[in-house]
Amino acid sequence: MSEVSVADVNGIVYEPVRGPKWKIEFEPRSDGSFERIEAVWNGCQWRITGREVVTTMRRI
């Protein structure tokens, strides 16, 4: 593995065996929920591929 996955309180970045890097972030919202933002690395920058509001999160 050439690169270690990065994890922090806001999300993760992971690199599949085949294909580009992916990033999932959780941005806090004013109502106490979070916005999940999914993005793919295109070689130059992150391109957002999806968003949704998440009301509950927990560690597994």
Phi, psi and omega in degrees: 000122184275340182220138179275137176296146181253133177226140174214189184291341183265344181164197181220157169237133177223154182235108178295163177303318178239136176103180185281169175290151176235151179227136173234122180239153176236109181263127178295145177247162183294338181271006178094350177272185179231154171254121176273125181240121179252134181218155178240143179276125182259012180102338180234326183202168177278131176250120181291130181247346180188155178215147171200154178275133180241126183267334182223135174227149175209153176283147178247000000 
